[in-house]
Amino acid sequence: MGFQKVNTLESKDTMAEFVRHLLDDVRAFEHMLENDWFESDITRIGAEQEMCLIDKQTFKPAPINMQVMEHMAEHPWCVTELAKFNLETNLTPHEFTGDCLSKLEAENLQYLGAIQKVLDKFGATTILCGILPTLRKFDLEMHNLTPKDRYFALMAAISKHLLGTAFELRVEGIDELLVRHDSPLLEACNTSFQVHLQVSPKDFVKMYNIAQTLAAPVTAIAANSPLVFGRRLWHETRIALFQQSLDTRTTSDHMRERLPRVNFGNDWLRGEITQIYKEDISRFRVLLAGEIEEESLEMVRQGQVPKLRALQIHNSTVYRWNRPCYGISPNGKPHLRIENRVMPAGPTVVDATANAAFWLGAMTGMGLHYEDITKHLDFADVRDNFLKAAKFGIDTTFSWLKDKKVPVKDLILHELLPLAKEGLKHRKVKSADISKYLGIIEERAKEHRTGARWALRSFTALQQEVTHEEALTAITACTVQNQQENKPVHTWAEASAADLRDWRPSSMKVEEFMSTDLFTVQKEDLIELVAEIMDWRRIRYMPVENPKGELVGLISSRMLLRHFAKHKGLEIAPACVQEIMIEKPITVTADTSIMEAMRKMRELKIGCLPVVKGKDLVGIITEMDFLRITSRLMERMEQAAADKEKDKK
């Protein structure tokens, strides 16, 4: 979505004109291929770094990208992204040789440093992570969409093609996430480190198929996105989340196949690069149009290189994990690139650079040994490997060459790292850089420690001693600290409660602390059943809901005590919940502030608040939740005071 002048297709004439340009662009592309116009005597690499902006004290999203951009006007390499709490930097393309990798790392650090100087004015910082752990569902509502026409146009166009009634997330890992959302802005959860490799036309098909083959092992070793809305899901949940957030399909009672706009592909690339463009035009309706000022076919007839704007706009709305890219080099010649989109951002710049080095080296090394990888692997296995890698990360076993079943760790250490090293040497990359970046991948594999495993282990341990929300905040705070030190993730200590020392919660909302793992009853249930459940589960409040999940009442342990005391020793007919429940309990919504909820409970002298959305019961918050919040704050205040006294001495 790097094109500013795009719009929705508001009329048949607009659609017809844009499609005409789109078809002309394909024909112009084919003409340039057939007549050898493309640059093929140099290989460059490049990258795009996406990031989240977060508040330094709350570690929650900071929706300030437009304010930041006002201070970054002189830096064209810094651009907005879909949500107000996202930014992206476009790193300088470098020839794939010499110290290109260390230049990539140094420039990334330089750009992040320049952004940080601006963020300091707003009390914010950046974080590099595939999915921000502290992101909340309400952060992804339309008020946080970056206010630019092209983003509004994209959201409107995708929503227009929605076949169901809402966008749905269904992801199962250690935990399970089943949630609906009213817009495709869920996509803003994802931040990536997108790496580009320039490829000559004669090698494009071969190299694209190799990129597809390598998507799985690269995803497995780079994974760092296992936490979404406090749920432990896939090791690289970005893969599922990206597809589902833009998926306009719905379930149906027939077996018609529909590919999602975010997809891996359904077969090897054969023939020419134009096969991809033709398939995407055939399968996916045009979402956006643009102001196309050039006539590409006429330009190529006159020997001029067109920008192919229509083709690029359509290509930007179909999200292949390995995406073909067309561009024009500084010398005026057109060139082709493969954009790798599987790598998550971070968790540190050196980690991201190591991931890039591994992919670039393995691409080159495999290209030296396999003229046609499709003769050695079935595409079904390659696609299956990719999905398994996203789910299980470094714990995956792949179907590899000659139908071998190979654990990720063994594949990387014994086959792909040697290939990557050979590939980088072939490109005459600086030997110190090869050792540094591939050494990080090697240690990550040996230690069996990716960003995903670090986050999952940290979260599971933290949940034993702090609240759900504090665990997510501690992981985020620890990530920021390690990112600032640029330490490879395999060297990180697990996040702990001590990482909350700088946390200053403010404007906290009920959604962040409410319990969503609810035990409920219905009004026809026996009171004896309620008493047993509350005793078994050690809970003091039991919401009453109807079969549709709507809140209709509330029972407390005090009500049960009064009921049993009143009928002690008496022989009466079994009573049901409806006879003693509160029929219209006081409620709050998920976006109610914690302070407002506490005030309401204090003034009304009640011990819990069911959380509703409309009539639907979505959670509950009790006085015990508030006790945990305040006790943690007091502990941190005590620790801060002790640290201050220690510093004085």
Stockholm file with secondary structure:
# STOCKHOLM 1.0

chainA/1-649         MGFQKVNTLESKDTMAEFVRHLLDDVRAFEHMLENDWFESDITRIGAEQEMCLIDKQTFKPAPINMQVMEHMAEHPWCVTELAKFNLETNLTPHEFTGDCLSKLEAENLQYLGAIQKVLDKFGATTILCGILPTLRKFDLEMHNLTPKDRYFALMAAISKHLLGTAFELRVEGIDELLVRHDSPLLEACNTSFQVHLQVSPKDFVKMYNIAQTLAAPVTAIAANSPLVFGRRLWHETRIALFQQSLDTRTTSDHMRERLPRVNFGNDWLRGEITQIYKEDISRFRVLLAGEIEEESLEMVRQGQVPKLRALQIHNSTVYRWNRPCYGISPNGKPHLRIENRVMPAGPTVVDATANAAFWLGAMTGMGLHYEDITKHLDFADVRDNFLKAAKFGIDTTFSWLKDKKVPVKDLILHELLPLAKEGLKHRKVKSADISKYLGIIEERAKEHRTGARWALRSFTALQQEVTHEEALTAITACTVQNQQENKPVHTWAEASAADLRDWRPSSMKVEEFMSTDLFTVQKEDLIELVAEIMDWRRIRYMPVENPKGELVGLISSRMLLRHFAKHKGLEIAPACVQEIMIEKPITVTADTSIMEAMRKMRELKIGCLPVVKGKDLVGIITEMDFLRITSRLMERMEQAAADKEKDKK
#=GR chainA/1-649 SS CCCSSEEECCSHHHHHHHHHHHHHHHHHHHHHHHTTCSCCSCCEEEEEEEEEEEETTTCSBCCCHHHHHHHCTTCTTEEECSBTTEEEEECCCEESSBTHHHHHHHHHHHHHHHHHHHHGGGTEEEECCSBCTTCCGGGGSGGGBCCCHHHHHHHHHHHHTCCSSSEEEEEESSSEEEEEESSGGGGGGBCBEEEEEEECGGGHHHHHHHHHHHHHHHHHHHCCBCEETTEECCTBTHHHHHHHHTCCCCCCSSCCCCCCSEECCSSCCCSCTHHHHHHHHHHSCCCEEECCCCCHHHHHHTTCCCCCHHHHHHHTTSEESEEEEEEECTTSCEEEEEEECCCBCCSSHHHHHHHHHHHHHHHHHHHHHCSCGGGTSCHHHHHHHHHHHHHHGGGCEEECGGGCEEEHHHHIIIIIHHHHHHHHHHTTBCHHHHHHHHHHHHHHHHHTCCHHHHHHHHHHHHTTTSCHHHHHHHHHHHHHHHHHHTCCGGGCCCCCGGGGTTCCCCSCBGGGTCBCSCCCBCTTSBHHHHHHHHHHHTCSEEEEECTTSBEEEEEEHHHHHHHHHHTTTCCCCCCBGGGTSBSSCCCBCTTSBHHHHHHHHHHHTCSEEEEEETTEEEEEEEHHHHHHHHHHHHHHHHHHHHHHHHHHC
#=GC SS_cons         CCCSSEEECCSHHHHHHHHHHHHHHHHHHHHHHHTTCSCCSCCEEEEEEEEEEEETTTCSBCCCHHHHHHHCTTCTTEEECSBTTEEEEECCCEESSBTHHHHHHHHHHHHHHHHHHHHGGGTEEEECCSBCTTCCGGGGSGGGBCCCHHHHHHHHHHHHTCCSSSEEEEEESSSEEEEEESSGGGGGGBCBEEEEEEECGGGHHHHHHHHHHHHHHHHHHHCCBCEETTEECCTBTHHHHHHHHTCCCCCCSSCCCCCCSEECCSSCCCSCTHHHHHHHHHHSCCCEEECCCCCHHHHHHTTCCCCCHHHHHHHTTSEESEEEEEEECTTSCEEEEEEECCCBCCSSHHHHHHHHHHHHHHHHHHHHHCSCGGGTSCHHHHHHHHHHHHHHGGGCEEECGGGCEEEHHHHIIIIIHHHHHHHHHHTTBCHHHHHHHHHHHHHHHHHTCCHHHHHHHHHHHHTTTSCHHHHHHHHHHHHHHHHHHTCCGGGCCCCCGGGGTTCCCCSCBGGGTCBCSCCCBCTTSBHHHHHHHHHHHTCSEEEEECTTSBEEEEEEHHHHHHHHHHTTTCCCCCCBGGGTSBSSCCCBCTTSBHHHHHHHHHHHTCSEEEEEETTEEEEEEEHHHHHHHHHHHHHHHHHHHHHHHHHHC
//
